[in-house]
Amino acid sequence: MVDPLIEKSFDVHVARSLSPICQVGAHIRHQTEKQLTSAKVAGSYQYDSQTILKGRLDEKGMVAALLQYSPSPPFATFSLLAEVNCRDLKQKPNIGLSFTVLGAAVTQ
């Protein structure tokens, strides 16, 4: 939390671990000069030791979901992201696919 008289805004962060595999959080920011308030709610769920599902919702109606899979042993991570504007369903959704290879340093 910052001083609203100096920074002209303040933030509130809340995070809660519901279980070892499920977490939720929220972030609220208010800009005093512009009288703007933004909010985000997010969550994370570890389906198994290799798969994580994350989600996010903001005040503009944007809903996003991320699915991450890391095979065992974890040499790479596959990610799939989808983002949709619930207030304007005519707008095209954003979809992303990622493949990350983890390298190891070799020393002699």
Summary of the structure (lengths in Angstrom):
residues: 108
radius of gyration: 18.3
end to end distance: 48.2
largest distance: 59.4
contacts: 242
relative contact order: 0.13
helix: 4%
strand: 61%
